[in-house]
Amino acid sequence: MGKVVRAKVTKAAIDRLVAGQTIRDVELKGFGARRQADAVSYFLLKRINGRLRWMTIGLHGSPWTAESARKEAHRLLGSIASGGDPATLKQERLENPSFTEASEQFMADHGAKLKAGSRVKYEILLRLYLRPAFGVRRLMDIKRADVLRFHSKLADKPATANYCVAILSKIMSWAEELGYRPEHSNPCFAIDKFRENKRQRYLSKDEFARLGLVLTKVAAESLESLYVVAAIRLLMFTGARVGEILTLKWSYVDLERKVLLLPDSKTGQKSIALNNASVELLTSLPRVKGNPFVIVGRYDRKYLVNIQKPWRRIRATAEIEDVRLHDLRHSFASAAAAAGGSLPMIGKLLGHKHPSTTARYVHLVEDATQALNQKTGENIAFAIDGKAPEQLAQDPALLSRLRDILLQAEQLIGDSREERPASGK
């Protein structure tokens, strides 16, 4: 078995183990861990009916930790004390894995089907919330009441709570397919979600102007990387998502057709239309030999990975500290609506897959429609009775010119009537 160390089994103790070394826990008899090559496995040794039995709990980090393995060892000892058979217990574990075991298997099976961003989010929420809450619990033992308690504890983080329950529900449905749980036993079914107040922040014209001035100053004085400034400007000009711009490769850019052709995005394959401002920016942006990315990072052949820190500095200088980078996408939609864009047009520009996603901008279109309606009414009123729109009233010279044009038009109409021959009776 190699060298045996007697100490409390902790993460620090596990990290110190060398190949061939075993640690026996000084607090829980029979519990320990052994390193073989690069892997560490937790085990429990217990004498049953005069025979020493070795039970493997699992590998460290996939997904067992020192603490969760200790809890499993306690559970096994309790089952053995109650007359349980180790072979039967092992089979039960295979047929009814712990949540941590099941979630690891789920990610191995299902993770490849997820978008890279979603996969990362799954892993983070599993690590921070779901595994700490349900880790050593047997999958079959997780009930609706457990999910309700978990969801309620995250009431101060409604979006996180809802997302966690959605992930848990997917794992439970997957478990039903594999036979780990009976059909139609998903404990997440019909759990009422928290209301999420989705934040919508749009830049005003003044804020756009301030941000533009700051970006110009930052670029001129080299206060930030020119690629940071370029990324922010592209987000403003295109309405693209942050990840779409940061991971943009030159091979995706078609300046002649004025389009970005993304092979993959949050909604799958996608094209982003380029306006003249974004084409001019991309044309002037230096390309780095050997680096395929448009927004170049600090390391060779890599893209910029930390734009949040420079963005916080830039937005503070522009006095828009509550604005997130994603809000530039909302602001693009707002500008499109103000320019007369309909919801389908805005959805196409943003690359929305479903019309319902664009529906959040309906109030912007309504505001633009009302403004157009007001302007149309003013122009018609002026044409009918010479009643000037408010902004014309503030420009006497233009107003006088328009009245002269109307008088000339009336004179021409009068002259034409006088020259028209009378019709015979």
C-alpha positions, 0 to 999 in steps of 0.5 A: 500500500506504500507509505501510510500517513495518519492525519485528518483527511482534508483538502490540504492533506490530500494536496500533499499526498505523493504517488503511492501514499495513503492517508488514514483519518484520525477522527473517522476510523476506516476512512482514508484516501490513496493517491495513485499516479495523478488520481486520489480516491477515497475509501472506507475500510471496515471489518464485517463478519471477521473479514476486512472489506475495502469500499471505494467511495470515489475520486477526489475532485470528480466530484468528491471532496474531502468533506463530502467523502467523509459524509458518505463514509458516515452513511456507509458505516451507519448502513453497515451498523444496521445490517447492510451488506457492502455489495448491496450498498455498492449496487444501490449507489450505482442505481441511486447515485448522489446528486453530485455523482449524477450532476457530474455524469449529466455534464459529461453526457449533456454538457457537450450539447450546450453552448460554451457560455451556457456550459460555463454558467451551468458549472458555476451554478452547480459548484456554488449553489446546487452541489453544496445544497444537494451534493451527498443526497441520493437522487431518489431522495430529493423531494419537491419540498427540498427544491422549494426550500432551496429556491426560497433561500435564494429569494434575494437572487431571483434570477439565480434561483430560477436558473438553478431550478431550471438546471436542477429540473433538466438533471431530474428529467435526464435522471428519469430517462436513465432510470435513476428516478421514476417517470413523472417524478421531477420535483421541480415541476410547477415550481413558481418562479420569482418575478425577475425585474429585468433591467433596461437601461438606455443611453440618452443622446447626451450620454452617447456624446459623453461616452464618445468624447471619453473614448476619443480622449482615451484612444488619443492619450493611450490610456487604454488598449486601442482594442478596448476602445474598438470593442466598445465602439463596435458594441455601440455601432452594431448592437452585438453581444459582448461575447460576439465582439470579443471572440470575433475573428477576421475570417468572419468579417466581410467588409465588401458585403458589410456583414459579420458572419458568425458561425456560432452565437447564443442563437446559433449561426448568425449574421450581423449587418455593418453600418458605415461607422462600423466598417470604417472602424474595422477598416482602420483597426490594425491586424496583428500578424498570427492573431486571428482575432479582431479584438486582440488580447495581451497574449499571442493568438488570444482575444481580449478576455477582461474588458470589464475593468477598463469599461468601469474606468471609462464609464466612471469618467463618462459619468454613466457608472450604472451602465453595463456593456450589455446596455449598449445593445439595448441603447442600439435598439433604442436608437433603431426605434427612434430612427423608425425601425419596427419590432421585426426590423429591430429583432433582425438587427439584433439577431433575435431568434424569436419575436417574443425576445424583441417584445421588450422594446415595444415601448420604444417603438410606441414612443417613436410612433407617437413622435412620428404621429405628432410630427405628421400632424403638425406638418398637415396642420401647417399645410392646412391653416398655416399653424406652425409646429413648435420648432418652426415657431422658434425659427422665424427665418425658416417660418417666413420662408415657408409662408412665402412658399405657401403664398406663392403656391396659392397665387399659382393656384389662383392664376391657373383657375382664372386661365381655365376656360369656362365649361359650356352648358 
